[in-house]
Amino acid sequence: MQLNVNGQETFVGTGGKPFDPAQATVVLLHGAGLDHTTWAQHDRWFAHHGFSVLAPDLPGHGRSAGAPLKTIGAMADWTAALVEASGAVKARLVGHSMGSLIALETAARHPSKVTGLTLLGTSAKMAVGPDLLKAAEANDHDAIDMVSIWGLGPAAGLGGSLAPGLWMYGGAQRVLERSKPGVLFADLSACNAYEEAVDAATKVKVPVTVILGERDMMTPAKAGRALAAALADCRTVVLSGAGHMMMTERPDEVLAAMR
């Protein structure tokens, strides 16, 4: 569906069912350079099991208008505005990678809008290497290659997709290739500049589930545990052998942890 958020048209996936603000709401926030299709294997489950789903394309991403927002703080304020624009009172926020930082900061800034958090592939400091930033700034395909290689766990290189005929590396690259020039760089820069994760975590009062990939090369499990330690009410799940793109690699295990 289309929503007007802060005066701009925003595309929001709803899991195949009409959005009903009277139901418990789940907001699914994608990572850097991606879009709502990140959640294609999970939004339908929530939508068909008593939840209303908002899986937005962030500004400038996918089918949403506007330019990408420059900071995690701006994305957090935008997320609170999204919840309000939908007609929902509050929501559980589920975020992957950059989306996890957005969810965390939203809970810290706008506690009245948030009932709980699920943070996937998260980290106390989401540093981005200079070579990746440089390639992304130049809109060089090397950036997409780096994100794809580092983002997927070892099983992806062995044809580990659960769906016959699908190629995890190729699928990841096609999504990143669809993003507009400058989007990946803006997102990675926002992650790299965000220093407030631990401080935000100390302000979160709602229950949190942190889901980490044991073989995650982009946000190592050790860094995710450091963030989890700063959360007052946190359950941590580590997926054995999984990389950063755990929703694609281990969709059933991710869903079980999310539930």
C-alpha positions in Angstrom: 0.0 0.0 0.0 1.0 3.7 -0.3 1.2 5.9 2.8 2.0 9.6 3.0 4.8 10.0 5.6 6.1 13.5 6.3 4.6 14.7 3.0 6.2 12.0 0.8 4.7 8.9 -0.8 6.0 5.7 0.9 5.5 2.2 -0.3 4.7 -0.3 2.5 4.3 -4.0 2.2 1.5 -5.5 4.3 2.2 -9.2 4.0 -0.7 -9.8 1.5 -3.5 -8.7 3.8 -5.0 -5.2 4.2 -3.5 -3.2 7.1 -5.8 -3.0 10.1 -4.6 -0.6 12.8 -6.9 -2.3 15.3 -4.6 -5.3 15.3 -1.2 -5.6 16.9 1.3 -4.0 14.5 4.7 -5.2 13.5 7.0 -2.9 11.6 9.8 -4.6 9.6 12.8 -2.4 8.8 15.3 -3.4 6.1 19.0 -2.9 6.0 21.4 -0.7 3.9 20.7 -0.5 0.2 17.8 -3.0 0.5 14.0 -2.7 0.4 10.8 -4.3 1.8 11.5 -7.6 -0.1 14.0 -8.4 2.6 11.0 -9.6 4.6 9.3 -11.5 1.8 9.5 -14.8 3.7 8.3 -13.4 7.0 5.8 -10.6 6.5 3.2 -13.0 5.3 3.4 -15.2 8.4 2.7 -12.2 10.6 -0.1 -10.9 8.4 -1.8 -14.3 8.4 -1.4 -14.9 12.2 -3.3 -12.0 13.8 -0.8 -9.1 13.2 -0.9 -6.1 10.9 2.3 -5.6 9.0 4.2 -2.5 7.9 7.3 -3.4 5.8 8.3 0.0 4.3 10.7 0.9 1.6 12.6 3.6 3.5 12.7 7.1 1.7 14.6 6.9 -1.5 14.6 3.1 -1.5 12.6 0.7 -3.6 9.2 2.2 -4.6 9.3 5.1 -2.0 9.8 8.7 -3.1 12.4 11.1 -1.8 16.0 11.0 -1.0 17.6 8.6 1.5 17.8 10.0 5.0 21.3 10.8 6.2 21.3 9.8 9.8 20.0 6.9 12.0 18.3 9.6 14.1 16.4 11.0 11.1 15.3 7.4 10.1 14.1 6.8 13.7 12.0 9.9 13.7 10.6 8.9 10.2 9.7 5.4 11.6 7.7 7.0 14.4 6.0 9.1 11.8 5.3 6.0 9.7 3.5 4.3 12.7 1.4 7.5 13.2 0.6 7.8 9.5 -0.7 4.2 9.4 -3.2 4.9 12.2 -1.6 2.5 14.6 -1.0 3.6 18.1 2.2 1.7 18.7 4.1 -1.3 17.2 6.7 -3.9 17.7 9.8 -2.9 15.6 11.8 -5.6 13.8 15.0 -4.4 12.2 17.9 -6.0 10.3 21.4 -4.5 10.3 20.8 -0.7 9.6 17.2 -1.4 10.4 18.2 -2.7 13.8 19.8 0.6 14.6 16.8 2.5 13.4 14.5 0.3 15.6 16.7 0.8 18.6 16.9 4.6 18.2 13.2 4.8 17.6 12.5 3.0 20.9 14.9 5.4 22.7 13.4 8.6 21.1 9.8 7.6 20.9 9.1 5.0 23.6 5.3 5.6 23.5 5.3 4.2 19.9 7.1 0.9 20.7 5.9 -2.3 22.4 9.0 -4.3 21.8 12.1 -4.8 19.6 13.6 -7.6 17.5 17.1 -6.8 16.4 18.7 -9.0 13.7 22.4 -8.8 12.7 23.0 -5.9 15.1 26.0 -4.4 16.7 27.1 -2.0 19.4 29.1 -0.2 16.7 28.3 -0.8 13.0 31.6 0.3 11.5 32.0 0.2 7.8 35.4 -0.3 6.2 36.9 2.6 4.1 37.2 0.5 1.0 33.5 -0.3 1.0 32.6 3.3 1.7 34.8 4.5 -1.1 33.3 2.0 -3.6 29.8 2.8 -2.6 30.4 6.6 -2.9 31.7 6.0 -6.5 28.6 3.8 -7.2 31.2 1.1 -8.1 29.8 -2.4 -8.4 32.6 -3.5 -6.1 30.5 -2.2 -3.2 27.7 -4.6 -4.2 30.1 -7.5 -4.5 31.6 -6.8 -1.1 28.2 -6.5 0.6 27.1 -9.8 -1.1 30.2 -11.7 -0.2 30.5 -10.5 3.4 26.8 -10.5 4.0 26.1 -14.2 3.2 27.3 -17.1 5.3 29.4 -20.0 4.0 26.4 -22.1 3.0 25.4 -19.5 0.4 28.5 -20.4 -1.6 27.4 -24.0 -1.7 23.9 -23.4 -3.2 22.3 -23.4 0.2 19.0 -21.8 -0.7 15.9 -23.7 0.7 14.0 -22.7 -2.4 15.0 -24.9 -5.4 16.5 -23.0 -8.3 17.3 -19.8 -6.4 20.8 -18.4 -6.0 21.4 -16.5 -2.8 24.4 -14.5 -4.0 22.7 -13.5 -7.2 19.5 -12.6 -5.5 21.3 -10.4 -3.0 23.1 -8.6 -5.8 20.0 -8.0 -7.9 18.3 -6.3 -5.0 21.3 -4.0 -4.4 21.6 -3.3 -8.1 18.0 -2.0 -8.1 18.8 0.8 -5.6 19.3 4.3 -6.9 22.8 5.8 -7.1 24.0 7.1 -3.8 21.5 5.1 -1.7 23.9 2.5 -0.5 26.6 5.1 0.3 24.1 7.2 2.3 23.0 4.2 4.3 26.5 2.8 5.0 27.6 6.3 6.0 24.7 6.6 8.4 25.6 3.3 10.0 29.3 4.2 10.2 28.6 7.5 11.9 26.1 6.2 14.5 27.8 6.2 17.9 24.7 6.1 20.1 23.7 2.5 20.1 24.8 1.6 23.6 23.4 4.8 25.0 20.1 4.2 23.2 20.0 0.7 24.6 20.1 1.9 28.2 17.0 3.9 27.5 14.9 1.0 26.1 12.4 -0.3 28.6 10.5 -2.8 26.4 11.4 -6.5 25.8 14.0 -7.1 23.2 15.1 -10.2 21.2 18.5 -10.0 19.6 19.1 -12.5 16.8 22.7 -13.0 15.7 24.5 -15.1 13.1 27.4 -17.2 14.4 29.3 -16.7 11.1 28.3 -13.0 10.5 31.2 -11.1 9.0 29.5 -7.7 8.9 28.1 -7.5 12.4 30.0 -10.2 14.3 28.1 -12.0 17.1 30.6 -10.6 19.7 29.6 -7.1 18.8 25.9 -8.0 18.9 26.3 -9.5 22.4 27.9 -6.3 23.6 24.8 -4.4 22.6 22.5 -7.0 24.1 24.4 -6.6 27.4 23.3 -3.0 27.6 19.6 -3.9 27.2 17.6 -4.3 30.4 15.2 -7.0 29.2 16.9 -8.9 26.4 16.8 -12.5 25.0 19.7 -13.4 22.7 19.5 -16.1 20.0 22.6 -17.1 18.0 22.0 -19.1 14.8 24.7 -21.7 14.3 26.5 -21.2 11.0 24.4 -18.3 9.8 25.8 -15.2 8.2 24.5 -11.6 8.2 21.6 -12.2 5.8 20.0 -14.7 8.1 16.5 -14.1 6.9 17.5 -15.6 3.5 19.9 -18.2 4.8 17.8 -19.5 7.8 14.2 -18.2 7.3 12.5 -20.9 9.5 15.0 -20.4 12.4 14.7 -16.7 12.1 10.9 -16.9 12.2 11.0 -19.2 15.3 13.3 -16.7 17.1 11.1 -13.8 16.1 7.9 -15.5 17.3 
